[in-house]
Amino acid sequence: MNRLPFTIVVAALLLLAGPLRADKRGELSLESKAKPAGPSAGGAPTVTVTRGDTLGAIAMKLDTSIEQLVSWNPGLDPDRIRIGQKLLTGAVGRHVEHGVQPGETVSSIVRRFEVSIRELKRWNPRLRPDHIRIGQKLTVYTNVPLSRSKSIGSPSRGHLIKGQRLPKHHGYVIRRPGSAWGTEETVHHIVGAFEALKRKFPQAPKLRVHDLSYKGGGRMFGHRSHQSGRDADISYFQRSCNGGVCPFRSAGPGTIDARRNWTLLSHWLQDEVLEAVFIDYKLQKALYREAKRGGATRAQLKRWFQYPRGRSDGGGIIRHFPKHADHMHVRFACHGSDEECKSLRPLLSGHHHAAR
């Protein structure tokens, strides 16, 4: 039996397989015939797999790697692609690692980021839409702005755009839902701090959260501030809280639970999200000592506390203001995307600032 020369056999096989191209190392490989399929519903470009395609050939055509294609298409089996299958060739918008908040559902998350449930499941292959849990991390690609809400103006003369209502939580009680609106960041910071607190002190009593802002901000009855979604009045942890809830009740150096209160405050201070916290001067010493025991540096103590320099001193994020022995007034800093947000930080050295 006559045998064909080896070179003729190879040439015939290559003609049947399709055109050749050189890869980045100068080696020959099959060129993909995958056709661009235009943008997907979420805005990302795709390619459609055609007969004879391999993932390697498609990656070569796109000047990328197989690993990158797999990262764009979570759950993709590199060895099992099928004719007609559409593959994403890029990520949709900016990448977000979203931590599930109390009260959130898959439906509310996809509405917030303007994506589909199908996309969310593709980016998170292990996602079970009916069984998400608080704190669960979800990968999202979105074109929505970094922050939808806007804190406009100052806390004592401002308003709130697209605010978010503080959700229910096992760490606090909300007095009036209608006055529990804040910026997305304010709500995120409050919930995040209470999550951290409950992890450290699972049996801690609840605190009372009184007013933040109205849905659209503006003047609020009983307050001169709370107008732009960055303020929150929160009761203190005390050594004795009847009924499992710590009320708005005047605290003293011997009754305040410094350790639990400092857990909340240090969460915000370490994250550098506070503009000011108004706390009666007589309570600051216990918190200062707790911070020192926790390892705060001399520079941090000086920047964080007005104590021990006196209640008239102009420094410190935690500072005295009258009528704040029964609750702390927490004011979060302007978010970087809020160009019309005004900080009153320069006024804190005097008594022109309206805290209530």
Stockholm file with secondary structure:
# STOCKHOLM 1.0

chainA/1-356         MNRLPFTIVVAALLLLAGPLRADKRGELSLESKAKPAGPSAGGAPTVTVTRGDTLGAIAMKLDTSIEQLVSWNPGLDPDRIRIGQKLLTGAVGRHVEHGVQPGETVSSIVRRFEVSIRELKRWNPRLRPDHIRIGQKLTVYTNVPLSRSKSIGSPSRGHLIKGQRLPKHHGYVIRRPGSAWGTEETVHHIVGAFEALKRKFPQAPKLRVHDLSYKGGGRMFGHRSHQSGRDADISYFQRSCNGGVCPFRSAGPGTIDARRNWTLLSHWLQDEVLEAVFIDYKLQKALYREAKRGGATRAQLKRWFQYPRGRSDGGGIIRHFPKHADHMHVRFACHGSDEECKSLRPLLSGHHHAAR
#=GR chainA/1-356 SS CCCCCHHHHHHHHHHHHCCEEECTTSCEEECCCCEEEEECTTSCEEEECCTTCCHHHHHHHTTSCHHHHHHHSTTCCTTCCCTTCEEECSCCSEEEEEECCTTCCHHHHHHHHTCCHHHHHHHCTTCCTTCCCTTCEEEEEECSCSCCCEEEEETTEEEEESCEECCCBTTEEESCGGGCEECHHHHHHHHHHHHHHHHHCTTCCEEEECCCBCTTBCCCTTCSSCCSSCEEEEECCBSCCGGGEECSCCCCTTTBCHHHHHHHHHHHHHHTCEEEEECCHHHHHHHHHHHHHTTCCHHHHHHHBCTTSCTTCSCCSEECCTTCSSEEEEEECCCTTCTTBCCCGGGGGSSCCCCC
#=GC SS_cons         CCCCCHHHHHHHHHHHHCCEEECTTSCEEECCCCEEEEECTTSCEEEECCTTCCHHHHHHHTTSCHHHHHHHSTTCCTTCCCTTCEEECSCCSEEEEEECCTTCCHHHHHHHHTCCHHHHHHHCTTCCTTCCCTTCEEEEEECSCSCCCEEEEETTEEEEESCEECCCBTTEEESCGGGCEECHHHHHHHHHHHHHHHHHCTTCCEEEECCCBCTTBCCCTTCSSCCSSCEEEEECCBSCCGGGEECSCCCCTTTBCHHHHHHHHHHHHHHTCEEEEECCHHHHHHHHHHHHHTTCCHHHHHHHBCTTSCTTCSCCSEECCTTCSSEEEEEECCCTTCTTBCCCGGGGGSSCCCCC
//
